[in-house]
Amino acid sequence: MWVQDLRYQLEIAKETLRAIGNGEVDALVIAGLEGEQVYTLQGADSSYRMLVEEMKEGAATITTDSTLLLYCNKRLASLVKTPLKNLIGTDFKEFISPSDLTLFESLSQKANLGSGKAELTLIARDGTEVPVYLSINILNQKGVEVGCLIITDLSEQKRDEDIVAQERLTRLLLEQAAESIIVCDHQGKIIRASQEAQRILGANLLLSDFDDLIKLELLPQQNCGHSLRKKEKSSNSIFSIAPVINGHPYKGREVLFIRKDGEKINFLLSASPLSKPHSVFKGCVVILTNITERKWSEESLKKINEELEIKVSERTAELESLNSRLKQELVEQARTQQILQDQAQLLDLANDGIIAIDLNDHINYWNQGAEKLYGYSKSEALGNNLVKLLKIPSPQSLEKIKQEVLQKGNWEGELIQTNQQGNTVIIHSSWSLKKDSEGNPIAILKINRDITKAKQAEQAIIDSGLRLAGILDMAQDAIISINEQQQITLFNQGAEKIFGYRANEILKRPFSLLISEFSFQKDCQYHPELLPENRLIQDIGEYQEVTGYRKDGTEFPAEVSISRLSLEAGKILTVFMRDISDRKRVEIAIQKAQEDLEIKVQERTMQLATSNDELVREIAERKLLENQLHEVNEELEQRVEQRTNELAKAINDLKQEAIERQKTTLALQESEARFRAAIDGSLDAFFLLQSYRDAEGKLTNFVLVDMNSKAEELLSQNKDNLLGKELNDVFYQESNLGYFDHYLRAFRTRKGFEEELEVSNPNIKAKWLQIQVVPLDDGIALTCRDITERKKNEEAAQQANQNLTRWVNDLEQRNRETMLLGQMSEFLQACNSTEEAYQVMNDLLKPFFPKISGGLFVARNSKNLVEMVAIWGDLQGISDAVFSPQDCWALRRGRSHFVPATTSNLLCKHIHQKNYRQYQLNSNNSSEIIPKPPEKNKLPATYPVMVEHLCVPMIAQGDALGLLCLASEESGQISEDQQRLATAVAEHIALALANLKLREALEYQSIRDGLTGLYNRRYLEESLEREINRAQRQKFGLGIIMIDIDHFKNYNDTFGHNGGDIVLQQLGNILQKNVRGSDIACRYGGEEFTLILPEISLEFVKERAEQIRVEVQELKPKHRDQDLGQITLSLGISMFPNQGLTGESIMRAADTALYQAKEEGRNRVCVFGSNFDHYT
C-alpha cells in the first residue's frame, strides 16, 4: 500500500514539474505544517528574467545544431560590444576566437554528457579580445534541446594576474640591478635590498636600522657657496633617512662610505619618499650608484681640464670676433623679418583672394582680396567652415580636389562659387599644400582670382566669332580655325564647297583629315616653323602649297596661309586655303605645250640650215608667249596675295573692334549694375548726399541726390519729394539722423563711423537704427538698418538665457541623481547577499540626502515587524529601530506619507512625539533577534526636534519589502524634488532587494537538497571537477566516500515515506557535523550520499568513514514515538590520483568499492584496490 502511495506521489510530482516547465501553471498551493501557502510562478518568472537581465555574467541560449543565439542578456551584448537587438539570430561562433573554435566544439560535446566549462577568448565587434570563462549546459524545453551559456568576464582577473607578473618582474629587476637599491619602512628599517647593495654594504641588511648600519658622509656640492662647503666640511654631516621619510628627497648628492675593511667607496645618492596608493604604508627608497671609478676619472680629467682652460683663453679672442659677426647676422635677420612683415602686408593688399584653411576646412587666413571677392569680412570668415560660409551646393567636388592636393601637393583650375550677395562668381583657383617640419600636412593655401569678366569677354568673343563666321562664309576661299590640339573649331561655307564636308561633320575633328601630312614632312627642312611631331603650326609669312583631301577621297592642290592669335584660353590658328586646281591645270597645259614645243624644236633642228629665218621667228614667238604667260601668272599671284591680305586685315579689324566694343559694354554694364545693386537691391535704407558749398567754396550743407525704396519706406515719403532737399529738410532736426556736425566731421576727416541710435521721431517707423556713414569724394553715403527686431530678440535671448541657466542647473541635479541611482543599482546588483547589501546601504544613501537625516527599514520574513538596517544623521533619535508595519501610515496606505510638522495628528507612531525619548531597542516582545543599529550603539540623552519627516514604502511586485524614512530639523528641506527622489530611490532599492532575495532563493534551490540541506548532485559534479583541477595544480590527494543506507527500502515499506525522510535527515545532520570547512557533503540520489575530502591522505579518509559509520549505527531514530531501528551504512572509498585522473573515474571506483562492501555483508567500509578490477 505504501509503495502504491509513493508511486502516486511521484507521478503527481512529475506532472507538476512538467506543467511548471511548460508555463501551464500560474500559481501553486503547497500545504504544510504552517498552513497553505500560494506561490505565484508568473511573478517569480518575471523576477528571474529581470535577474538574468541584470546579472554580472553574460547569459544566452543557443541552438545545439547551428549555435544561433536565441536569447542573450545585456551583459553579453556589452561584452561583444554589439546592440542587443542585432545579436538575436547571430551565430555565436562569430564572436569566438578562431584559435578557440575547436575548444568550443569540444565543450559542446561535453555539454551533451553533462556540462562543459573552460576558458576561451571572445572577439568583440570592434576587434577587442575578451577573456571569458564559458559554461555550457543542455536544457530540454518542450522536447527541444537548447544550449544554456553562462559567460564570466575574466578581464579583471587577467589584469590582476598581469599585476602579479609585473610585481615578480620588479623583484627580478631589483635582484639584477647594477645599483645598490634599498627600501626602508617608516621606522627606517631596511625591508628590501638589491643583491648589489648586499654585496657592497653587507650581507645582513634586512630588518636592520639604516642609520645605524650604513654611515654615509655627505660630500660638499660642487655648486654650493664657499661658506656652505666650509660648514659641511667642518661638521662632517652624516646622511639620515628620517628627513627623506618625512618628504624631503635627495637627488644626485655625492656621499662617501667607508667599509669595515677600510675601503672607501664614492656613491651618488638619490633618496625619495615612498607611499602606496590607497594604503597607509610610508617609507622611502634609496639608490646608491657606485661612482668610485668615475671620481678617479674626474681627477684625471681635472688635469686635462686645466690644459683645456689655457686653450679656451686662446680661443676667447676668436669667439669675440665671431660674436661681432653674429651680431651683424642678427641685425640682418631682423631686417629680413621686417621684409617678411612688409611682404605679409603686401600679400594682404593683393587683389586676389588668399585663403588658408586647415584639413577640416576651417579658415585660418583671409586677406582683403578675399573680402572684396566674397563680401565677407575677416572677422566673419576666420574660424568658420569655408564650405558652409560660401554655401557650396556640392561640397563633394571640393573634397575630391582636396584629396588630390593631399596626394600631389597642388591643384589649379576653375570653380563657380557664390558671394555674400548671392551673385555667381567664376574664379581661377590655385591650391597648395602646407606641411610642418616633419612633412605632415597641416593646411591648404588657396589663391582665388575673379575671372568672371574674362569669361564674359570670352563669351562675347564667341558671339562675335559667330557674327564673324557669317562674314567669313561669304568668302570663296576656305577659312578654318583650329586650336592647340589641332581640332577644327571654325569651318566656313567656302571650306564646305572645297572639301565637301558639312561644318557639323568636321568640327572638333583633327585637321590632318584635310591636309596631307606628307606635305609638312617634305617641307620641314625648308620651313622649321612646321612641327608635325607635336601637331602645332607656327605663323607662316608666305603661302605654302599642300595637298588637300576632299570628303570623297580625291586630292587637290591648295595654297595655305596660317596666322596665330594668342588668347588667355590658348592659341587659335586661322588657316586660309585656296583651291588652285584650275591654275595647276593651266600650268600643266603650259608645261605640256612647252614639251611639245621642244619636240618640234628638235624636229626642226635639222631644218635650221635651210630655214634659219623661220626658226628665228618661231623662237621670238616662243619668248613672247613665255613673257605673256609669266606676266599673267605674276598678275594673278599679286591679286591673290592682295585679296588675302585684305581679308586677313578685315578679320583682324573686326576682331579688335568686337573686343573693344565688348569691353566697353561690359564696363558700362558692370558699373551701372554695381551702382543700382548698391542702391535698389539693398535691404537697408540708403541715402546719397552731395556736399553743398556757398559762393566762397565753404561747405554749408548736404543735399540728397539719390535714395532707395527702403529709404522711402523708412521716412514714409516719396523719393521725388525729397530729392534736391537739404539735410535738415530730409531728416527732421529732432531726429538724431539730422545732426549735421556728425556728418561734416566724417566728411572732413575722411573717416566713416557706425553707431546704433534709439529713434523717438513718430514719422520714422523704426525705433532702433544702425547707421553707417561713409565719406565720398564730394559727399557722404548714409546707410540705415532697422534693428528694432534685433533689439527685441536680444532682450528675449537674455531672458531665455536666464531660463536656460535655471533649466541647466535642474538638469545637472537630475543628472547627478541619475548617476547616484545608477551607482547604487550597480553596487546592489554586485552584492552577493542581502546582508552585504545592508552593510553598504548607509554609504550609498547618504549622498542622495546630505542635509537630511534618514534610515532604511526592512520587513522581516514574518511580515509582522520592520527593523532598521541603515541610518545616517540623527534619525536614530526620532524613530524606533523596530516597529510594526501598522505603526507607519506609508506602509498601511502603500504610498508616500509626508508630514510637514511633528505636531500633526498624522504623525506615524514610530516617530517620537517629543524632543527626547529613551531609545527602546527591544520594544516589541518577539522571539526574533533584533540587530543593533548599524552605526550608533550609544544614544544621546536627548534627541533633536525634527520639523518634518517623510516615509516612502519600498514595494516590489506588490509586496512591501520595507520603508525609507527621512527627517529634517529645518522646514522646507524635504521639497517636492526631494520627495520625488526619495520615491525613485525606494523603488530602486525595493527592486534590488527583491532580486537579491530571489537570487539567494534560486541559488539555494539550485545547489541544495530540500530534505537534508546537503548539496545536490549537480553541485557535486561541478565541485568535483574544480577540486580535481586544484589537486592537480597543488599536488595533493583527494578522497571520495560514497555512502549507501543499508536496506533503506525497508524503512519506506515499514514506516512510510515520512519515516524514510527522518532517516535521511538524521544522516544528513551527522554528515554536516563530520565534515571540515573545505569538505563537500552531497546527497547523490535516493539513499546514496557522497563526500569529497580535499587535501587528505587515505588513512584519514578511512578513519573519517569509520567514524561516520559508527555514529550512524549508534543512532536511535523515532517516528511518531515509534523506534525506527538501527541504521547501518555501506561506504566505498577511492583516492585521486591513485584510482583515476578524472571525476568520472574516481566516482566509478568509489561506487565499485561501495558495492563490494554490500557484497561483503554491508555495514562496513571498503577501499578500492587492485582486487576490484573485475568490477570495473
ABEGO torsion letter per residue (X at the ends): XAAAAAAAAAAAAAAAAAAAAAGABABBBBBBAAEBBBBBAAAAAAAAAAAAAABABBBBBBBAAAGBBABBBAAAAAAAGBBAAAABGBBAAAABBAAAAAAAAAAAAAAAAGBBBBBBBBBBAAGBBBBBBBBBBBBBBGGBBBBBBBBBBAAAAAAAAAAAAAAAAAAAAAAABABBBBBBBAAGBBABBBAAAAAAAEABABGBBAAAABBBBBBBBAABBAAAAAAAAAAGBBBBAAAAAAGBBBBGBBBBBBBAAGBBBBBBBBBBBBBBBGBABBBBBBBBBBAAAAAAAAAAAAAAAAAAAAAAAAAAAAAAAAAAAAAAAAAAAAAAAAAAAAAAAAAAABABBBBBBBAAGBBABBBAAAAAAAGBBAAAABGBBAAAAAGBABAAAAAAAAAAAAAAGBBBEBBBBBBAAGBBBBBBBBBBBBBBAAGBBABBBBBBBBAAAAAAAAAAAAAAAAAAAAAAAABABBBBBBBAAGBBABBBAAAAAAAGBBAAAABGBBAAAABBAAAAAAAAAABAABBAAAGBBBBBABBBBBBBBBAAGBBBBBBBBBBBBBBAAEBBBBBBBBBAAAAAAAAAAAAAAAAAAAAAAAAAAAAAAABAAAAAAAAAAAAAAAAAAAAAAAAAAAAAAAAAAAAAAAAAAAAAAAAAAAAAAAAAAAAAAAAAAAAAABABBBBBBBBBBBAAGBBABBBBABBBAAAAAAAGBBAAAABGBBAAAABBAABAAABAAAAAAAAAAGBBBBBBBBBABAABABABBBBBBBBBAAEBBBBBBBAAAAAAAAAAAAAAAAAAAAAAAAAAAAAAAAAAAAAAAAAAAABABAAAAAAAAAAAAAAABAABBBBBBBBBAAGABBBBABBBEAAAAABBABBBAAABAAAAAGBBBBBABAABAABBAABBABABBBBBABABBBABBBBBBAABABBBABBBBBABBBBBBBBBGGBBAEBBBBBBABBGABBAAAAAAAAAAAAAAAAAAAAAAAAAAAAAAAABBAAAGBBBAAAAAAAAAAAAAAAAAAGBBBBBBBBBBBGAAAAAAAAEAAAAAAAAAAAAAAAAAABBAABBBBBAEEABBBBBBBGBBAAAAAAAAAAAAAAAAABBBBBGGBBAEBBBBBBBBBBOAAAEABAAAAAAAAAAAAAAAAAAGEGBBBBBBAAAAAAX
